[in-house]
Amino acid sequence: MEKRLQTDSVTTDSFALQHEIDRLRLLQQVALLTAGSRNNAEVLPKILELLSSSFGVDGCGLYQIPQPDSPLTLVAHLGIDDQLSRELQKVPAGKGLASQVIISRVPHNWVDLRGEAELYCGAVIDAGWRSLLALPLIACERPLGVLFFFQRIPRQFSQTEIDLLEQICLFIATGIDTCELLEKLEWQHRLTQAGQRELERSRKQLREHLHRLEVANCTLEQLSRMKDRFLALASHELRTPLTCILSAGQLLETHLQDSPPDTQALLSTMLQGGARLNSLVENLLEMARIESRDIYLARENIDLSCLLNNLLQQKEPEARQRGINIRRGNIPDLLSPCGDRHHLERALTHILDNAIKFTPAGGWIEIDANYICCGEILTMQRRLEPFCPGFFNQSNFPDMIDIRIADSGTGIEEAERLRIFEKFHGCGDISQHGRDRRAPSTPSVGLGLPLAKGLIEAHGGLLWSENRPEGHGSIFHTMLPLYRRRSQIAIDGP
C-alpha cells in the first residue's frame, strides 16, 4: 500500500513537472514569435494556431482597436468561416462582449452564450458557438485589443489556464505595440529621408541659383565698368573736337557780324548746341572723376554768405524769366563750411537748377543755412542713413552747417526720394529730349543731383531731401563740416 502511494505521488509530481514544462514551452514559443517578427499580419495567425492546438478550442480570433473610441477590428481568426468573419469584422466601440472586456480590462468566460443580452452578433449562436473566453490585450496601460476563444460545447476555463493566457496576452500586446512603434519609426524614417532628399535638392538648386547670381553680378559689374569707361573715353574724345568747333564758331561769330540774319541765327544755334554738349561732356567727366575718386578738393575756409549771394545773382534772371521768386533766408555770418569753393558752387548750382525746373510759375525758392551739432545728427541717423550709408561709419562726427534749398514746387514721391540721386534716373523718355528745356516736364540727362551728391560726399558731407511739412514743395539739405583752424583742431583733438 505504501509503495502504491509513493508511485502515485511520483506520477503526480511528474505530471505537474510536465505541465510546467509545457507551459514554459508555450510561453517561449509565443515570445519567440512576437519578438522575431515586425509584421503583425504574419505573426498573429501563427500565434492563434499555436494557442488553438495548445488549449484544444474550436476556434479563436483577435480584435484590435487603433484608438480607444475606435471600432474593434478583427485582424486574425481561426476556425471561423468567411461569411461569419465578415459579420464579425467590425464591432462598434462599447458594443458586444469584447467591448465589455476592453472596458473592464479583466478576462471573462461565458460558459453558455445563449440568451446573453450583450451579444453583438447573434449569428455566432447559429454557427454553434456555446462558450467564449475573452482576454484584454494591454501594453503600457493602453488597451490594444481582445484575444478570444470559442467552443461549440460549454466550457469553463480553469484559473491556471486563464493565468497562462494572461501572460501570453502580455507578450502579444507587447509585440503588437512594438510592431506599431516600428512602423511609425520606419514611416518617420522614410519621411526624414524624403525630407533630406528634398533638402539636398533645394540646396543643389540654391547653389545653382547662387552660381548664376554670381555670374550675373560679375557680368553686371563688367558691363558697369565698360559703361563707365565708355562714358569717360567718349567724354575725353569729344572734348577736343568740341573745343575746336566752339572756337571756330566763336571766331566765325566775330568775323560774320554783318552777315544775313539767317546766317547769324544758324551760327547762334550751332554755338548753343555746342555749349550744351560741352556742359554735358564736363558733367560726364566730373562724374567719372568722382566715381574713381580722382578729384582734387581744396580744404579752405569758404565765405558762405558771399558764395550764396553770387549763386542767387546768377540764377535770378532765369528764375524771373520763369515767374519764380528766388530769395535769401537767414544765413549765419560766423559759420563757414570747409571745402573747395569751385566744386561746392557747382554742387549747389545743380540743386538750385533742379528746384527751378520743378517749381511752377508764381512759386518761390528760398536758400538759408543753420548750425547743426553732431549730437543732433546722430538722432537723425535712422532717417538719413538710407541717403548715404557710409556716412555713419565714421567714429567722430564733426559739427556741420546745413544749407537748405526749399521750394514750393511739385515735391517728391516717397518711392522716388532715394532714386533721384541715381545716375540717369531723370533722363525719362529719350524721345522727349531736345524740346523746350524750360518746361518742367522736359526730361534731363539725370546727372545734376548725382553730381551734387558725389561732390558733397567728397567733402565729407551729406545731401538729402524731404518734402515741406507745411505744404507743397521740397527741401534739399546740404550738410558740410564746419571749417576749423589748426589751433582749434589741436585743442579739440583729431
C-alpha positions in Angstrom: 0.0 0.0 0.0 2.8 2.4 0.9 4.6 1.6 -2.3 1.5 2.3 -4.3 1.1 5.7 -2.6 4.7 6.5 -3.4 4.1 5.6 -7.1 1.0 7.8 -7.2 3.0 10.7 -5.7 5.8 10.3 -8.2 3.2 10.2 -11.0 1.6 13.4 -9.7 4.9 15.2 -9.5 5.8 14.1 -13.0 2.5 15.3 -14.3 3.0 18.7 -12.6 6.5 19.0 -13.9 5.4 18.1 -17.4 2.6 20.6 -17.2 5.1 23.3 -16.1 7.4 22.4 -18.9 4.5 22.6 -21.4 3.5 26.0 -20.0 7.1 27.4 -20.3 7.5 25.9 -23.7 4.3 27.6 -24.9 5.4 30.9 -23.4 8.7 30.6 -25.1 7.2 29.8 -28.5 4.8 32.8 -28.2 7.7 35.1 -27.0 9.9 34.0 -29.9 7.1 34.6 -32.4 6.2 38.0 -31.1 9.9 39.1 -30.8 11.0 37.7 -34.1 8.6 39.4 -36.4 7.9 43.0 -37.4 4.7 42.3 -39.2 1.5 41.6 -37.1 -0.3 40.3 -40.1 2.2 37.4 -40.4 2.8 36.5 -36.8 -0.8 36.7 -35.3 -2.2 33.8 -37.4 0.7 31.6 -36.3 0.1 32.5 -32.6 -3.6 31.7 -32.9 -2.8 28.4 -34.5 -0.4 27.6 -31.7 -2.9 28.6 -29.0 -5.8 26.8 -30.6 -3.9 23.5 -30.6 -2.5 24.0 -27.1 -5.8 24.7 -25.4 -8.0 22.5 -27.6 -10.5 25.0 -28.7 -12.8 25.1 -31.8 -11.6 28.5 -32.9 -10.2 31.8 -31.8 -9.6 35.3 -33.0 -8.0 38.7 -32.2 -9.6 42.1 -32.3 -7.5 45.4 -32.4 -8.5 49.0 -31.6 -6.4 51.7 -33.2 -7.8 54.3 -30.8 -9.8 54.0 -27.5 -13.0 55.1 -29.2 -12.4 53.3 -32.5 -14.4 50.2 -33.6 -12.9 46.8 -32.8 -11.4 45.3 -36.0 -11.0 41.5 -36.5 -7.4 41.3 -37.7 -6.8 37.5 -37.3 -9.0 34.5 -36.8 -9.0 30.6 -36.9 -12.0 28.3 -37.2 -14.4 31.0 -38.4 -15.9 30.7 -41.9 -15.8 33.6 -44.3 -19.4 34.7 -44.0 -19.3 34.9 -40.2 -15.9 36.6 -40.2 -17.4 39.3 -42.4 -20.2 39.9 -39.9 -17.7 40.0 -37.0 -15.2 42.2 -38.9 -16.2 45.5 -37.2 -17.7 45.9 -33.7 -18.7 49.4 -32.7 -16.9 50.8 -29.7 -18.8 50.0 -26.5 -20.9 47.2 -28.1 -20.7 43.5 -27.7 -18.9 41.2 -25.2 -15.4 42.1 -26.4 -16.0 45.7 -25.6 -17.0 44.8 -22.1 -13.6 43.1 -21.7 -11.9 46.3 -23.0 -13.8 48.5 -20.6 -13.3 46.2 -17.5 -9.7 45.2 -18.5 -10.2 41.7 -17.0 -10.7 38.3 -18.7 -14.3 37.0 -18.9 -15.5 33.4 -19.5 -19.1 32.9 -20.8 -20.0 29.2 -20.4 -23.2 29.5 -22.4 -23.8 32.3 -24.9 -27.5 31.5 -25.5 -29.6 34.3 -24.1 -26.7 36.6 -23.5 -28.2 40.1 -23.8 -24.9 41.9 -24.7 -24.1 39.6 -27.6 -23.4 41.8 -30.6 -23.7 39.2 -33.4 -26.4 36.6 -33.0 -25.1 34.7 -36.0 -22.4 33.1 -33.7 -25.3 31.1 -32.0 -26.4 29.9 -35.4 -22.8 28.9 -36.1 -22.9 26.7 -32.9 -20.9 28.8 -30.5 -21.7 27.9 -26.9 -18.9 29.1 -24.7 -16.5 32.1 -25.1 -13.3 33.3 -23.3 -12.1 36.8 -24.0 -9.0 38.4 -22.6 -7.8 42.1 -22.9 -4.6 43.0 -24.7 -2.9 45.8 -22.7 0.5 47.4 -23.2 1.8 50.3 -21.3 -1.6 50.8 -19.7 -3.1 51.2 -23.1 -5.8 48.7 -24.4 -4.8 47.4 -27.8 -7.5 44.7 -28.4 -9.1 41.4 -27.3 -8.0 37.8 -27.7 -11.0 35.4 -27.7 -11.6 31.6 -27.8 -14.9 29.8 -28.6 -16.1 26.3 -28.4 -19.3 24.6 -29.5 -19.7 22.9 -26.1 -20.0 24.6 -22.7 -16.5 25.1 -21.2 -15.2 26.7 -18.1 -11.5 27.5 -18.4 -9.5 26.9 -15.2 -7.8 29.7 -13.4 -4.5 28.2 -14.3 -5.4 28.3 -18.0 -6.6 31.9 -17.6 -3.4 32.9 -15.8 -1.3 31.4 -18.5 -3.3 33.1 -21.2 -2.9 36.5 -19.4 0.8 36.1 -19.6 0.5 35.2 -23.3 -1.7 38.2 -23.9 1.0 40.4 -22.3 3.5 39.0 -24.9 1.1 39.5 -27.7 0.2 43.1 -26.7 3.9 44.0 -26.3 4.6 42.5 -29.8 1.7 44.4 -31.3 2.8 47.6 -29.6 6.4 47.1 -30.7 5.3 46.5 -34.3 3.2 49.6 -34.4 6.1 51.6 -32.9 8.5 50.2 -35.5 6.0 51.0 -38.3 5.8 54.6 -37.0 9.6 54.8 -36.8 10.0 53.4 -40.3 7.4 55.8 -41.6 9.1 58.7 -39.8 12.5 57.5 -41.2 11.1 57.4 -44.7 9.7 60.9 -44.2 13.0 62.1 -42.9 14.8 60.5 -45.8 12.4 62.2 -48.2 12.9 65.5 -46.4 16.6 65.1 -46.7 16.4 64.3 -50.4 14.2 67.4 -50.8 16.5 69.5 -48.7 19.5 68.3 -50.8 17.6 69.0 -54.0 16.8 72.5 -52.6 20.4 73.0 -51.6 21.6 72.0 -55.1 19.1 74.4 -56.7 20.2 77.1 -54.3 23.9 76.5 -55.2 23.0 76.7 -58.9 21.0 79.9 -58.3 23.9 81.4 -56.3 26.3 80.4 -59.1 24.1 82.0 -61.7 23.7 85.1 -59.5 27.4 85.4 -59.1 27.9 85.1 -62.8 25.1 87.7 -63.4 26.7 90.0 -60.8 30.1 89.6 -62.4 28.6 90.3 -65.8 26.8 93.4 -64.4 29.9 94.7 -62.8 31.8 94.2 -66.0 29.1 95.9 -68.0 29.0 98.8 -65.5 32.8 99.2 -65.7 32.6 99.1 -69.5 29.8 101.7 -69.4 31.7 104.0 -67.1 34.9 103.5 -69.2 33.0 104.2 -72.4 31.4 107.4 -70.9 34.8 108.6 -69.7 36.6 107.8 -73.0 33.7 109.2 -75.0 33.8 112.4 -73.0 37.6 112.8 -73.4 37.4 112.1 -77.1 34.5 114.5 -77.6 36.3 117.3 -75.7 39.0 118.1 -78.2 36.8 118.3 -81.4 34.2 120.1 -79.4 36.7 122.7 -78.3 37.7 123.2 -82.0 34.0 123.5 -83.0 33.3 126.1 -80.3 36.5 128.0 -81.0 35.7 128.1 -84.8 32.1 129.1 -84.1 33.2 132.0 -81.9 35.7 133.1 -84.5 33.0 133.0 -87.2 30.6 134.9 -85.0 33.3 137.7 -84.7 34.0 137.8 -88.4 30.4 137.5 -89.6 28.8 140.2 -87.7 27.5 141.8 -90.9 26.2 138.5 -92.3 22.5 138.0 -93.2 20.1 137.2 -90.2 19.7 133.6 -91.3 23.4 133.0 -91.2 23.7 134.6 -87.8 20.7 132.5 -86.5 22.3 129.3 -87.8 25.6 130.2 -86.2 23.9 131.1 -82.9 22.1 127.7 -82.9 25.4 125.9 -83.6 27.1 127.7 -80.6 24.1 127.0 -78.3 24.2 123.3 -79.2 28.0 123.2 -78.8 27.7 124.9 -75.3 25.0 122.4 -74.3 27.1 119.5 -75.5 30.2 120.9 -73.8 28.3 121.1 -70.5 27.2 117.5 -70.8 30.8 116.4 -71.5 32.0 118.4 -68.5 29.4 116.7 -66.3 30.3 113.2 -67.6 34.0 113.8 -66.9 33.2 115.2 -63.5 31.1 112.1 -62.7 33.9 109.8 -63.9 36.4 111.6 -61.6 34.0 111.4 -58.6 33.4 107.7 -59.1 37.1 107.0 -59.5 37.9 109.3 -56.5 40.3 111.2 -58.7 39.0 114.6 -57.9 41.1 117.3 -56.2 39.3 119.2 -53.4 40.8 122.2 -51.6 40.3 122.4 -47.8 39.8 126.0 -47.2 37.5 128.4 -45.3 34.6 129.4 -47.6 32.7 132.6 -47.1 29.2 131.1 -47.3 27.3 134.4 -47.4 29.4 135.5 -50.4 29.0 132.1 -52.1 25.2 132.0 -51.8 24.9 135.7 -52.9 26.8 135.0 -56.1 24.7 131.9 -56.7 21.5 133.9 -56.3 22.7 136.6 -58.6 23.5 134.0 -61.3 20.1 132.3 -61.1 17.9 135.2 -60.5 17.4 136.2 -64.3 16.4 132.6 -65.1 14.0 132.4 -62.2 12.5 135.8 -63.0 12.0 134.6 -66.6 10.0 131.6 -65.4 8.0 133.7 -62.9 9.7 132.3 -59.8 10.6 134.4 -56.8 14.1 133.4 -55.6 15.2 134.8 -52.2 17.7 134.6 -49.4 16.8 133.5 -46.0 18.8 133.6 -42.7 22.5 132.8 -43.3 24.8 133.0 -40.3 27.9 135.1 -40.8 30.2 133.5 -38.3 29.9 129.9 -39.5 31.8 128.8 -42.6 32.0 125.4 -44.3 35.3 123.7 -45.1 35.9 122.7 -48.7 36.5 123.6 -52.3 34.6 126.8 -53.3 34.5 125.9 -57.0 33.2 122.4 -56.6 30.8 123.4 -53.8 29.4 126.1 -56.0 28.9 123.6 -58.8 27.0 121.2 -56.4 24.7 124.0 -55.1 24.1 125.1 -58.7 22.9 121.7 -59.7 20.5 121.6 -56.7 19.2 125.1 -57.4 18.7 124.2 -61.1 16.6 121.2 -60.0 14.5 123.5 -57.8 13.9 126.0 -60.6 12.9 123.2 -63.0 10.2 121.7 -60.8 8.8 125.0 -59.4 5.9 126.3 -61.4 5.3 130.0 -62.3 4.2 132.0 -59.3 6.2 129.9 -56.9 9.2 130.7 -54.8 12.7 129.3 -53.8 14.5 130.2 -50.6 18.1 129.5 -49.5 19.1 129.6 -45.9 21.6 127.9 -43.5 21.9 126.9 -39.9 24.3 125.3 -37.5 23.7 121.6 -36.6 25.7 119.8 -33.9 27.0 116.2 -34.1 24.5 115.0 -31.4 21.6 116.2 -33.4 23.0 114.4 -36.5 23.1 111.2 -34.6 19.5 111.5 -33.5 18.6 111.6 -37.3 20.7 108.6 -38.2 17.8 106.3 -39.0 16.3 109.0 -41.2 19.5 110.0 -43.0 21.3 106.6 -43.3 19.5 105.5 -46.5 20.8 108.5 -48.4 24.4 107.8 -47.5 25.0 104.5 -45.5 28.8 105.1 -45.3 28.4 108.5 -43.7 27.6 107.0 -40.2 30.6 104.5 -40.3 33.0 107.2 -39.1 33.8 107.3 -35.4 33.8 111.1 -34.8 31.1 113.3 -36.3 32.0 117.0 -36.7 29.7 119.8 -36.2 28.2 120.9 -39.5 26.4 123.6 -41.3 23.1 122.7 -43.0 22.4 124.7 -46.3 18.7 124.4 -47.1 17.2 125.0 -50.6 13.4 125.0 -50.2 10.9 125.4 -53.0 7.1 125.5 -53.5 7.3 123.0 -56.4 5.7 119.7 -57.0 7.5 117.8 -54.2 9.0 114.3 -54.4 7.1 111.0 -54.2 8.2 108.8 -51.3 9.3 106.0 -53.7 11.5 108.4 -55.7 13.2 110.0 -52.7 16.3 107.9 -53.0 16.2 107.2 -56.7 16.5 110.9 -57.7 20.2 110.7 -56.7 20.9 107.8 -59.1 22.7 108.5 -62.4 20.5 109.0 -65.4 17.3 108.5 -63.3 15.8 111.7 -64.5 16.5 111.1 -68.2 12.9 109.8 -68.8 11.8 109.2 -72.4 14.7 109.8 -74.7 12.4 110.9 -77.5 11.4 113.9 -75.4 15.0 115.2 -75.2 15.8 118.3 -77.2 12.5 120.0 -76.7 11.8 123.2 -74.6 14.3 122.8 -71.7 12.5 125.4 -69.7 9.3 123.3 -69.4 9.1 121.4 -66.1 8.0 118.2 -67.7 11.0 118.0 -70.1 13.4 115.2 -69.1 17.1 116.0 -68.4 20.2 113.9 -68.6 19.8 112.9 -65.0 23.3 113.9 -63.8 22.7 117.1 -61.8 21.6 115.6 -58.5 24.0 112.6 -58.7 26.9 115.1 -59.4 25.8 117.3 -56.4 25.6 114.2 -54.2 29.0 113.0 -55.2 30.7 116.4 -54.7 29.0 116.9 -51.3 30.0 113.4 -50.1 33.6 114.0 -51.3 33.6 117.0 -48.9 32.7 114.6 -46.1 29.1 115.9 -46.1 25.7 114.6 -46.7 22.9 115.5 -49.2 19.4 114.5 -48.5 15.8 115.7 -49.3 12.4 115.9 -47.7 9.0 117.3 -48.6 8.0 120.5 -46.9 5.7 119.6 -43.9 3.6 122.7 -44.3 2.6 122.4 -47.9 3.7 121.6 -51.5 7.4 121.6 -52.4 10.6 120.0 -51.1 13.7 120.9 -49.1 17.2 119.8 -50.1 19.7 119.7 -47.2 23.4 120.1 -47.9 25.3 119.3 -44.7 29.0 120.3 -44.7 31.7 120.1 -42.0 32.5 123.4 -40.4 35.9 125.0 -41.0 38.3 124.8 -38.1 41.7 126.3 -37.9 44.7 124.3 -37.0 44.8 125.7 -33.4 41.1 124.6 -33.0 42.0 121.1 -34.2 44.9 120.9 -31.8 42.6 121.9 -28.9 39.6 119.8 -29.8 41.6 116.7 -30.8 41.5 114.8 -34.0 
